[in-house]
Amino acid sequence: MKSSCMVIGSGSIGERHAYNLMRFFDRDVFVLSRNPSQKFRNNQLNESINVKKISKNELKNIQDLEILIIATPSSIRSQIFDEFKSININNIYAEVPAAISFHEWQNLKKIAHSFNAKLFAGYNMRFHPGIIKLNSLKDNFISIRSVFGEYLPDLHKWDDYKLRYEAVKELGGGPLLTSHHELDIAIMLMGKVKEVSSFSRNTRLDIGASDHTVVTLFHQNGRISNIDLNFFYRRYTRRMEVSSKDNLIIYEPFSSGLEISDNEKYTFKNFDFNQTYVDCLDNIFNQKVSEQISILEIDHLMKVTDACLISSNANGRIIKV
């Protein structure tokens, strides 16, 4: 008998997880949706007999779930579990960001404990081969300068971008949280953070959340990371410059690749980025540890996030973590 899994949320990331569970792990998948009669955008999901959209009313027919994947805005995650009290859940997987604050992350941990479920978070960029390579070299790093930019109005043209969670402050919008990978990667590569300075502005877009955040992380070991996150770059950009004792390392996973030196370069043009999501799930199902972010790491990441939000509200004042 196949194990049953559930994805909460039928947006693009929810569909990705449903497809991966069906295609690579041969699981039966329920997708909890506000519009269960609406077809998936992925026709392979529509055609599969192993994937089904359901409404809240149908939860009473489910007894056990191997994994519950939460692919909804982070701000509303702790509110959904009242509907699941009668269901036995083995694993809970929260999409990025794991939470909008350390307080909300603590709530999610308590909820997982009440279900006697293991809790995971989907920081899948850790599974990218470029990041894995950088992680093996991190003892030589001095500083990081990274930028993540994309044009929010172009992301999901079938939606009003001003109503999407990325654009709504109360839903955890703004680039700091929705581009949380950059913060996580900087901490993973450079070490725990002692202090932060953060500025958030509405530079170009008329949205409730900020569209631009610039963060400086002062790491406990004396290293410094500078991170620029925005929603107004017309060209999708993900770039990291790492100053090491020997070289200036350039990492652009979706364009030039990874350049460690003139003689050591890697291209990821043939790498299927979906594999990072598959690897996240594989680590959970097969009880691996490898690149999976730990609970303690998320604790620190969320404390750093809180400090950044406080600093942004104080116009960049340096805040201790």
C-alpha positions, -999 to 999 in steps of 0.1 A, spaced: 0 0 0 14 34 -10 20 60 17 -2 91 16 12 126 16 -5 160 16 5 194 2 -13 224 16 -15 250 -11 -19 246 -49 3 274 -61 34 268 -82 55 255 -53 26 233 -41 23 218 -75 60 212 -77 60 192 -45 29 172 -56 46 163 -88 78 153 -71 60 131 -46 41 114 -74 69 112 -100 100 104 -79 86 88 -47 55 70 -60 33 84 -33 -4 91 -33 -8 128 -29 -37 150 -16 -35 187 -24 -56 208 0 -69 237 -19 -93 266 -15 -105 258 -51 -105 219 -53 -125 219 -85 -99 240 -103 -75 221 -125 -38 220 -118 -16 240 -142 5 209 -146 -14 185 -168 5 155 -155 -11 161 -122 -45 164 -138 -40 131 -155 -26 112 -125 -48 89 -105 -25 93 -76 -29 130 -71 -62 145 -59 -73 180 -49 -94 181 -19 -113 205 3 -112 209 41 -144 189 44 -126 158 30 -99 158 57 -122 137 79 -116 108 55 -78 108 61 -62 90 90 -25 89 83 0 111 65 36 102 59 44 139 53 25 171 54 41 198 32 30 234 40 33 256 9 12 285 21 22 320 32 43 316 64 22 340 84 -9 317 84 8 283 90 1 279 127 -36 285 120 -42 255 98 -35 227 122 -68 227 140 -82 209 110 -57 181 113 -62 171 150 -76 136 141 -48 128 116 -16 110 124 13 130 108 48 115 107 67 145 92 59 182 87 78 201 60 76 239 59 85 257 27 108 287 27 107 308 48 102 284 76 84 312 95 80 350 96 96 353 130 113 333 157 81 334 177 61 318 149 89 293 143 86 283 180 49 279 176 55 256 146 79 235 166 53 232 194 27 221 169 50 195 154 57 182 189 20 179 197 16 157 167 48 137 176 60 146 141 95 155 129 98 190 116 118 200 85 122 232 64 128 233 27 159 253 22 166 235 -11 194 259 -23 217 240 1 214 210 -22 226 229 -53 260 215 -63 275 250 -64 265 256 -27 278 221 -18 312 230 -33 313 264 -16 305 248 17 335 225 14 358 256 9 343 279 36 372 278 60 391 301 37 363 327 33 367 363 44 336 381 31 305 377 10 286 401 -13 254 387 -28 225 400 -47 191 384 -55 168 403 -78 136 395 -97 107 415 -112 77 408 -90 50 418 -116 64 392 -140 64 362 -116 28 350 -119 11 370 -146 -22 352 -140 -23 369 -105 -25 405 -94 10 408 -80 -1 434 -55 -22 408 -38 4 380 -37 19 372 -4 53 386 -15 37 420 -18 17 420 15 36 429 46 12 411 69 16 378 50 54 378 54 60 397 22 91 416 12 124 403 -2 140 396 32 116 367 39 107 356 4 144 355 -6 154 338 27 178 315 10 205 342 7 204 348 45 206 311 52 235 306 27 255 335 42 251 321 77 260 285 66 291 297 48 303 324 71 292 313 105 268 325 132 258 362 133 265 386 162 249 418 149 230 430 119 222 462 101 193 463 76 175 488 54 142 482 37 125 506 12 98 508 -14 122 518 -42 99 512 -72 68 491 -67 36 503 -52 31 474 -28 24 471 10 57 453 17 91 467 9 105 459 -25 142 464 -15 162 452 15 199 456 20 214 436 49 249 436 65 256 406 87 284 409 112 294 373 120 308 361 153 341 352 138 347 387 124 336 380 88 310 403 71 283 395 46 265 421 25 232 410 9 210 430 -16 175 417 -21 149 433 -44 118 428 -64 125 453 -92 154 438 -112 141 434 -147 164 404 -152 164 375 -127 197 377 -109 213 355 -83 249 362 -77 274 358 -50 310 371 -47 331 354 -21 364 368 -11 387 340 1 423 338 12 433 327 -23 407 340 -48 376 360 -56 349 333 -61 319 341 -84 288 320 -80 259 325 -105 239 292 -104 215 301 -133 240 318 -156 278 316 -156 280 289 -129 308 288 -103 343 302 -109 367 294 -81 398 303 -100 409 307 -137 416 270 -137 386 258 -117 351 265 -132 318 247 -131 287 251 -152 252 241 -141 235 245 -175 226 208 -176 216 206 -139 179 203 -133 172 227 -104 141 206 -95 166 180 -82 173 203 -52 136 199 -42 137 161 -48 169 159 -26 151 177 2 124 151 3 148 122 -2 167 133 29 134 132 49 121 99 36 155 81 39 165 98 72 196 113 58 212 145 73 238 158 48 228 193 35 194 194 53 192 225 75 189 216 112 164 228 137 192 246 156 203 263 124 167 275 118 165 288 154 195 310 147 183 320 112 150 332 126 167 352 154 189 368 127 157 375 107 140 391 137 171 413 142 170 424 105 133 433 108 140 454 139 170 471 123 149 479 92 123 495 113 150 515 131 165 528 97 195 505 98 205 507 134 229 479 144 210 453 163 224 424 184 211 389 176 
